[in-house]
Amino acid sequence: MPGPIDRIPNLLARIRRAVRRPEPEALPTELREQRPEDVADALERMTKDEALESLSQMEPDMAAEVLVELSDDTAKTLVADLPDPTVAYYLDVLPMDDALDLAEDMDPERLESLLMVVPDEDAAEIRRLMRFPKGSVGRVMTERFFEVGPETTVEEILLDLRLAPEEKYETVNDVYVLDGERRLLGLFSLRRALRAEPRTQASQLLRADFESAQADEPEEAAARRMARYGFYALPILDGEGRMIGIFTGDDAQEILRDAESKDVLALGAVSGGVESYLSLSVWNLVKRRAPWLMILFVAESMTGVVLRHYGQQQANEKVTRLLLLMPFVPLIIGAGGNAGSQVTTTITRALAVNEVSTGDWFTVVRRELATSILIGALLGVIGLLRAVYVWGGAPQVGLVVGISLPCVVLWAAVVGSVLPLGAKRVGIDPAVMSAPFITTLVDATGLVIFFEVARAMFGGSLA
């Protein structure tokens, strides 16, 4: 059965046909059963003019939801050409976290003029949330949570739920009990309220062992905590301990997905944010990939320097031993690079999901050393047997390979574990210590180990 992304080309063709039809209801009818996420994927494949025309023909609520599902670059491009009344309507009808996403894609002066048009309550909330640092959980929280006083009864809670307009609360999985100074006393699930007697007060149902986050806390850290404990939402407190909002599970999931995507891209030495591939121009792809490729290209020259160094030493002599060793160079640097990539990928992931911290460096390095010794010994035996019995090399050459492989793998494990931990320690994203970077570094230094082991085995000369 085809997945959602496999259906996008067909949806794109249907949207284009509907846009060209003269009936004004053609496109809204076509999209009535479609999800905004899928429609946004279709728009990413359109030209700018096609996307603008499609948005203009959609029902306004659908168009608003589609717009916030687009990549940042595409959304900024389209918002710049949309009329102010249309954008102001979007800001009004969207959930506050989505409205804030849209607001961040606008020029500050234009945003301020639009906030003069939207309802005062929504404009004030957008301004409040945008005061928090970018990337903080305060930016993505919602102020529309279900709050009650300690003396509120279950009967009053259920009556509020029945009479409240749909947009009053973002979610009602949990009920938050606040005192007169808006300090969070505790919370309880709506399920627990439904099972209680009507006259039971909120103070009798609450549990005080709750997790919370400060509004200026990084959004990813708060999302990781939610995922760890399986919360539907996380209470958000200001600097004075007053509850000002909640961070919901759908926003946490999106933040974690983006964070993990960034880490995957960084491990492949691709810079930049998380954007839809099809929304990126060729120039954007070049900007994301070229800087690290140039750095790695320069770093890769270290491998050539090492080869020239050992080659020039034998330039005027017979190079029999050196030539015998050359077929094993790809084997050595490949094993070292692969081992280093495995380690740095494992450690970077563990750091990202808070399984380890920089304070665990000794434990991490000790475990990786033990692991690499066992793996290196296994590869060394295989390398020795392959050199002697498969490739027909001299036993002495086999010993060089058999000794070098464990040494190179051990060195790769040290580099692959220490660099991400060190980067995290000094405040650099560990993913920057990407697999290509580690591979390049280990390639050059692994060759030094290989040739030095060979020189020692051959009495100080590779001739």
Secondary structure as GFF3:
##gff-version 3
##sequence-region A 1 463
A	DSSP	three_ten_helix	4	7	.	.	.	ID=ss1
A	DSSP	alpha_helix	8	20	.	.	.	ID=ss2
A	DSSP	alpha_helix	26	30	.	.	.	ID=ss3
A	DSSP	alpha_helix	36	44	.	.	.	ID=ss4
A	DSSP	alpha_helix	48	57	.	.	.	ID=ss5
A	DSSP	alpha_helix	60	69	.	.	.	ID=ss6
A	DSSP	alpha_helix	72	81	.	.	.	ID=ss7
A	DSSP	alpha_helix	84	93	.	.	.	ID=ss8
A	DSSP	alpha_helix	96	104	.	.	.	ID=ss9
A	DSSP	alpha_helix	108	115	.	.	.	ID=ss10
A	DSSP	alpha_helix	120	130	.	.	.	ID=ss11
A	DSSP	alpha_helix	137	140	.	.	.	ID=ss12
A	DSSP	beta_strand	147	148	.	.	.	ID=ss13
A	DSSP	alpha_helix	154	163	.	.	.	ID=ss14
A	DSSP	three_ten_helix	166	168	.	.	.	ID=ss15
A	DSSP	beta_strand	174	178	.	.	.	ID=ss16
A	DSSP	beta_strand	184	189	.	.	.	ID=ss17
A	DSSP	alpha_helix	190	195	.	.	.	ID=ss18
A	DSSP	alpha_helix	202	205	.	.	.	ID=ss19
A	DSSP	beta_strand	213	214	.	.	.	ID=ss20
A	DSSP	alpha_helix	219	229	.	.	.	ID=ss21
A	DSSP	beta_strand	233	237	.	.	.	ID=ss22
A	DSSP	beta_strand	243	248	.	.	.	ID=ss23
A	DSSP	alpha_helix	249	267	.	.	.	ID=ss24
A	DSSP	three_ten_helix	277	279	.	.	.	ID=ss25
A	DSSP	alpha_helix	282	313	.	.	.	ID=ss26
A	DSSP	alpha_helix	320	325	.	.	.	ID=ss27
A	DSSP	three_ten_helix	326	328	.	.	.	ID=ss28
A	DSSP	alpha_helix	329	352	.	.	.	ID=ss29
A	DSSP	three_ten_helix	358	360	.	.	.	ID=ss30
A	DSSP	alpha_helix	361	385	.	.	.	ID=ss31
A	DSSP	pi_helix	386	390	.	.	.	ID=ss32
A	DSSP	alpha_helix	395	425	.	.	.	ID=ss33
A	DSSP	three_ten_helix	430	432	.	.	.	ID=ss34
A	DSSP	alpha_helix	435	457	.	.	.	ID=ss35
###
